[in-house]
């Protein structure tokens, strides 16, 4: 986590209820070609978990 990132701004200044930052594994912005698909799959799984959380937390409030 890095202090002062856009996720911090979204929560602190814009007042967003939720904010997150996805970071690539290994501390690199340019994974080797053979890691792109596995990283994409892993990231998509994380997004699905986050989406399920948002649905459970907020969808009930709309009804």
N, CA, C and O atoms as CSV, one atom per row, in Angstrom:
chain,resi,resn,atom,element,x,y,z
A,1,UNK,N,N,0.845,-1.186,0.000
A,1,UNK,CA,C,0.000,0.000,0.000
A,1,UNK,C,C,0.881,1.236,0.000
A,1,UNK,O,O,1.921,1.283,0.656
A,2,UNK,N,N,0.448,2.217,-0.738
A,2,UNK,CA,C,1.196,3.470,-0.821
A,2,UNK,C,C,0.314,4.607,-0.336
A,2,UNK,O,O,-0.791,4.807,-0.842
A,3,UNK,N,N,0.803,5.345,0.638
A,3,UNK,CA,C,0.040,6.490,1.134
A,3,UNK,C,C,-0.051,7.544,0.042
A,3,UNK,O,O,0.908,7.783,-0.692
A,4,UNK,N,N,-1.207,8.164,-0.054
A,4,UNK,CA,C,-1.374,9.227,-1.033
A,4,UNK,C,C,-1.797,8.754,-2.405
A,4,UNK,O,O,-1.762,9.528,-3.361
A,5,UNK,N,N,-2.195,7.507,-2.522
A,5,UNK,CA,C,-2.641,6.993,-3.812
A,5,UNK,C,C,-4.050,7.450,-4.136
A,5,UNK,O,O,-4.717,8.066,-3.305
A,6,UNK,N,N,-4.499,7.150,-5.337
A,6,UNK,CA,C,-5.842,7.553,-5.751
A,6,UNK,C,C,-6.919,6.882,-4.910
A,6,UNK,O,O,-8.003,7.438,-4.735
A,7,UNK,N,N,-6.630,5.693,-4.386
A,7,UNK,CA,C,-7.608,5.044,-3.513
A,7,UNK,C,C,-7.764,5.815,-2.207
A,7,UNK,O,O,-8.872,5.915,-1.681
A,8,UNK,N,N,-6.677,6.359,-1.678
A,8,UNK,CA,C,-6.753,7.206,-0.481
A,8,UNK,C,C,-7.581,8.450,-0.765
A,8,UNK,O,O,-8.406,8.851,0.056
A,9,UNK,N,N,-7.363,9.064,-1.927
A,9,UNK,CA,C,-8.109,10.269,-2.296
A,9,UNK,C,C,-9.600,9.949,-2.414
A,9,UNK,O,O,-10.442,10.705,-1.928
A,10,UNK,N,N,-9.920,8.830,-3.058
A,10,UNK,CA,C,-11.325,8.459,-3.244
A,10,UNK,C,C,-12.042,8.308,-1.908
A,10,UNK,O,O,-13.194,8.719,-1.770
A,11,UNK,N,N,-11.375,7.729,-0.939
A,11,UNK,CA,C,-11.992,7.539,0.381
A,11,UNK,C,C,-11.989,8.839,1.183
A,11,UNK,O,O,-13.011,9.221,1.751
A,12,UNK,N,N,-10.856,9.509,1.228
A,12,UNK,CA,C,-10.708,10.659,2.117
A,12,UNK,C,C,-11.296,11.950,1.599
A,12,UNK,O,O,-11.888,12.709,2.367
A,13,UNK,N,N,-11.148,12.213,0.322
A,13,UNK,CA,C,-11.592,13.487,-0.251
A,13,UNK,C,C,-12.959,13.344,-0.919
A,13,UNK,O,O,-13.865,14.138,-0.665
A,14,UNK,N,N,-13.102,12.342,-1.763
A,14,UNK,CA,C,-14.352,12.178,-2.506
A,14,UNK,C,C,-15.441,11.503,-1.671
A,14,UNK,O,O,-16.618,11.554,-2.029
A,15,UNK,N,N,-15.058,10.878,-0.571
A,15,UNK,CA,C,-16.043,10.260,0.307
A,15,UNK,C,C,-16.615,8.946,-0.185
A,15,UNK,O,O,-17.724,8.569,0.192
A,16,UNK,N,N,-15.867,8.244,-1.024
A,16,UNK,CA,C,-16.333,6.945,-1.521
A,16,UNK,C,C,-16.439,5.954,-0.365
A,16,UNK,O,O,-15.615,5.966,0.549
A,17,UNK,N,N,-17.456,5.099,-0.411
A,17,UNK,CA,C,-17.599,4.061,0.610
A,17,UNK,C,C,-16.531,2.982,0.460
A,17,UNK,O,O,-16.045,2.439,1.452
A,18,UNK,N,N,-16.173,2.678,-0.774
A,18,UNK,CA,C,-15.196,1.635,-1.058
A,18,UNK,C,C,-14.183,2.137,-2.069
A,18,UNK,O,O,-14.511,2.915,-2.966
A,19,UNK,N,N,-12.960,1.687,-1.914
A,19,UNK,CA,C,-11.909,2.027,-2.865
A,19,UNK,C,C,-10.849,0.937,-2.788
A,19,UNK,O,O,-10.562,0.417,-1.710
A,20,UNK,N,N,-10.284,0.602,-3.905
A,20,UNK,CA,C,-9.245,-0.415,-3.892
A,20,UNK,C,C,-8.258,-0.158,-5.013
A,20,UNK,O,O,-8.556,0.540,-5.982
A,21,UNK,N,N,-7.081,-0.737,-4.861
A,21,UNK,CA,C,-6.042,-0.667,-5.876
A,21,UNK,C,C,-5.558,-2.082,-6.141
A,21,UNK,O,O,-5.253,-2.823,-5.206
A,22,UNK,N,N,-5.489,-2.449,-7.377
A,22,UNK,CA,C,-4.957,-3.759,-7.744
A,22,UNK,C,C,-3.482,-3.584,-8.068
A,22,UNK,O,O,-3.104,-2.751,-8.892
A,23,UNK,N,N,-2.663,-4.380,-7.410
A,23,UNK,CA,C,-1.229,-4.337,-7.669
A,23,UNK,C,C,-0.799,-5.655,-8.292
A,23,UNK,O,O,-1.263,-6.724,-7.897
A,24,UNK,N,N,0.082,-5.568,-9.259
A,24,UNK,CA,C,0.594,-6.770,-9.891
A,24,UNK,C,C,1.558,-7.474,-8.947
A,24,UNK,O,O,2.267,-6.813,-8.189
A,25,UNK,N,N,1.597,-8.809,-8.981
A,25,UNK,CA,C,2.531,-9.527,-8.119
A,25,UNK,C,C,3.969,-9.307,-8.554
A,25,UNK,O,O,4.243,-9.020,-9.719
A,26,UNK,N,N,4.862,-9.441,-7.624
A,26,UNK,CA,C,6.285,-9.341,-7.941
A,26,UNK,C,C,6.818,-7.930,-7.998
A,26,UNK,O,O,7.998,-7.734,-8.288
A,27,UNK,N,N,5.988,-6.941,-7.730
A,27,UNK,CA,C,6.458,-5.564,-7.700
A,27,UNK,C,C,6.856,-4.995,-9.047
A,27,UNK,O,O,7.636,-4.044,-9.109
A,28,UNK,N,N,6.336,-5.558,-10.122
A,28,UNK,CA,C,6.698,-5.083,-11.467
A,28,UNK,C,C,5.460,-4.617,-12.208
A,28,UNK,O,O,4.357,-5.116,-11.983
A,29,UNK,N,N,5.658,-3.658,-13.090
A,29,UNK,CA,C,4.564,-3.169,-13.930
A,29,UNK,C,C,4.543,-3.864,-15.285
A,29,UNK,O,O,3.608,-3.686,-16.066
A,30,UNK,N,N,5.557,-4.643,-15.558
A,30,UNK,CA,C,5.654,-5.320,-16.852
A,30,UNK,C,C,5.996,-6.799,-16.640
A,30,UNK,O,O,7.154,-7.196,-16.768
A,31,UNK,N,N,4.989,-7.605,-16.316
A,31,UNK,CA,C,5.276,-9.026,-16.095
A,31,UNK,C,C,5.742,-9.682,-17.389
A,31,UNK,O,O,5.394,-9.233,-18.481
A,32,UNK,N,N,6.525,-10.741,-17.261
A,32,UNK,CA,C,6.934,-11.466,-18.462
A,32,UNK,C,C,5.706,-12.034,-19.179
A,32,UNK,O,O,4.669,-12.269,-18.558
A,33,UNK,N,N,5.830,-12.246,-20.457
A,33,UNK,CA,C,4.704,-12.706,-21.281
A,33,UNK,C,C,4.051,-13.965,-20.720
A,33,UNK,O,O,2.829,-14.103,-20.779
A,34,UNK,N,N,4.841,-14.877,-20.182
A,34,UNK,CA,C,4.271,-16.131,-19.675
A,34,UNK,C,C,3.505,-15.951,-18.363
A,34,UNK,O,O,2.883,-16.903,-17.892
A,35,UNK,N,N,3.531,-14.772,-17.765
A,35,UNK,CA,C,2.800,-14.498,-16.523
A,35,UNK,C,C,1.543,-13.662,-16.757
A,35,UNK,O,O,0.748,-13.484,-15.834
A,36,UNK,N,N,1.347,-13.150,-17.962
A,36,UNK,CA,C,0.208,-12.262,-18.216
A,36,UNK,C,C,-1.122,-12.992,-18.028
A,36,UNK,O,O,-2.008,-12.482,-17.342
A,37,UNK,N,N,-1.275,-14.162,-18.619
A,37,UNK,CA,C,-2.538,-14.892,-18.468
A,37,UNK,C,C,-2.791,-15.294,-17.017
A,37,UNK,O,O,-3.892,-15.055,-16.521
A,38,UNK,N,N,-1.825,-15.896,-16.307
A,38,UNK,CA,C,-2.087,-16.232,-14.903
A,38,UNK,C,C,-2.405,-15.006,-14.039
A,38,UNK,O,O,-3.275,-15.073,-13.170
A,39,UNK,N,N,-1.719,-13.906,-14.268
A,39,UNK,CA,C,-2.004,-12.683,-13.510
A,39,UNK,C,C,-3.401,-12.174,-13.852
A,39,UNK,O,O,-4.124,-11.722,-12.964
A,40,UNK,N,N,-3.788,-12.241,-15.111
A,40,UNK,CA,C,-5.126,-11.817,-15.514
A,40,UNK,C,C,-6.210,-12.663,-14.866
A,40,UNK,O,O,-7.225,-12.135,-14.413
A,41,UNK,N,N,-6.001,-13.967,-14.821
A,41,UNK,CA,C,-6.970,-14.867,-14.188
A,41,UNK,C,C,-7.073,-14.565,-12.697
A,41,UNK,O,O,-8.175,-14.462,-12.157
A,42,UNK,N,N,-5.944,-14.425,-12.042
A,42,UNK,CA,C,-5.921,-14.122,-10.609
A,42,UNK,C,C,-6.610,-12.788,-10.318
A,42,UNK,O,O,-7.379,-12.674,-9.364
A,43,UNK,N,N,-6.333,-11.798,-11.132
A,43,UNK,CA,C,-6.936,-10.478,-10.941
A,43,UNK,C,C,-8.441,-10.533,-11.158
A,43,UNK,O,O,-9.197,-9.924,-10.400
A,44,UNK,N,N,-8.883,-11.252,-12.178
A,44,UNK,CA,C,-10.313,-11.375,-12.435
A,44,UNK,C,C,-11.024,-12.058,-11.273
A,44,UNK,O,O,-12.128,-11.660,-10.901
A,45,UNK,N,N,-10.398,-13.084,-10.695
A,45,UNK,CA,C,-10.989,-13.753,-9.529
A,45,UNK,C,C,-11.132,-12.772,-8.370
A,45,UNK,O,O,-12.143,-12.784,-7.669
A,46,UNK,N,N,-10.135,-11.931,-8.167
A,46,UNK,CA,C,-10.207,-10.926,-7.100
A,46,UNK,C,C,-11.335,-9.933,-7.363
A,46,UNK,O,O,-12.055,-9.556,-6.438
A,47,UNK,N,N,-11.492,-9.514,-8.597
A,47,UNK,CA,C,-12.563,-8.573,-8.952
A,47,UNK,C,C,-13.933,-9.214,-8.713
A,47,UNK,O,O,-14.859,-8.543,-8.258
A,48,UNK,N,N,-14.065,-10.506,-9.018
A,48,UNK,CA,C,-15.337,-11.188,-8.765
A,48,UNK,C,C,-15.656,-11.225,-7.275
A,48,UNK,O,O,-16.805,-11.020,-6.884
A,49,UNK,N,N,-14.653,-11.485,-6.440
A,49,UNK,CA,C,-14.870,-11.492,-4.987
A,49,UNK,C,C,-15.302,-10.108,-4.520
A,49,UNK,O,O,-16.242,-9.978,-3.736
A,50,UNK,N,N,-14.619,-9.082,-5.001
A,50,UNK,CA,C,-14.977,-7.711,-4.629
A,50,UNK,C,C,-16.397,-7.392,-5.102
A,50,UNK,O,O,-17.168,-6.776,-4.366
A,51,UNK,N,N,-16.742,-7.797,-6.304
A,51,UNK,CA,C,-18.088,-7.566,-6.829
A,51,UNK,C,C,-19.152,-8.256,-5.997
A,51,UNK,O,O,-20.212,-7.684,-5.744
A,52,UNK,N,N,-18.879,-9.481,-5.571
A,52,UNK,CA,C,-19.825,-10.188,-4.705
A,52,UNK,C,C,-20.006,-9.458,-3.384
A,52,UNK,O,O,-21.122,-9.355,-2.876
A,53,UNK,N,N,-18.917,-8.954,-2.830
A,53,UNK,CA,C,-19.000,-8.194,-1.579
A,53,UNK,C,C,-19.863,-6.945,-1.764
A,53,UNK,O,O,-20.727,-6.654,-0.937
A,54,UNK,N,N,-19.629,-6.224,-2.833
A,54,UNK,CA,C,-20.403,-5.009,-3.104
A,54,UNK,C,C,-21.881,-5.355,-3.266
A,54,UNK,O,O,-22.747,-4.667,-2.727
A,55,UNK,N,N,-22.164,-6.418,-4.005
A,55,UNK,CA,C,-23.556,-6.825,-4.198
A,55,UNK,C,C,-24.218,-7.166,-2.861
A,55,UNK,O,O,-25.336,-6.727,-2.594
A,56,UNK,N,N,-23.535,-7.943,-2.025
A,56,UNK,CA,C,-24.099,-8.325,-0.728
A,56,UNK,C,C,-24.293,-7.116,0.183
A,56,UNK,O,O,-25.295,-7.029,0.893
A,57,UNK,N,N,-23.357,-6.199,0.167
A,57,UNK,CA,C,-23.401,-5.051,1.073
A,57,UNK,C,C,-24.395,-3.987,0.621
A,57,UNK,O,O,-25.061,-3.380,1.460
A,58,UNK,N,N,-24.512,-3.749,-0.681
A,58,UNK,CA,C,-25.284,-2.613,-1.170
A,58,UNK,C,C,-26.578,-2.971,-1.899
A,58,UNK,O,O,-27.508,-2.165,-1.902
A,59,UNK,N,N,-26.670,-4.141,-2.510
A,59,UNK,CA,C,-27.867,-4.475,-3.291
A,59,UNK,C,C,-29.106,-4.557,-2.407
A,59,UNK,O,O,-30.189,-4.169,-2.843
A,60,UNK,N,N,-28.979,-5.042,-1.201
A,60,UNK,CA,C,-30.127,-5.167,-0.299
A,60,UNK,C,C,-30.712,-3.800,0.047
A,60,UNK,O,O,-31.899,-3.694,0.355
A,61,UNK,N,N,-29.899,-2.768,-0.002
A,61,UNK,CA,C,-30.353,-1.422,0.342
A,61,UNK,C,C,-31.188,-0.781,-0.764
A,61,UNK,O,O,-31.864,0.219,-0.525
A,62,UNK,N,N,-31.149,-1.341,-1.964
A,62,UNK,CA,C,-31.900,-0.763,-3.084
A,62,UNK,C,C,-33.338,-1.239,-3.106
A,62,UNK,O,O,-34.193,-0.587,-3.706
A,63,UNK,N,N,-33.619,-2.347,-2.475
A,63,UNK,CA,C,-34.976,-2.921,-2.531
A,63,UNK,C,C,-35.883,-2.286,-1.508
A,63,UNK,O,O,-37.057,-2.647,-1.416
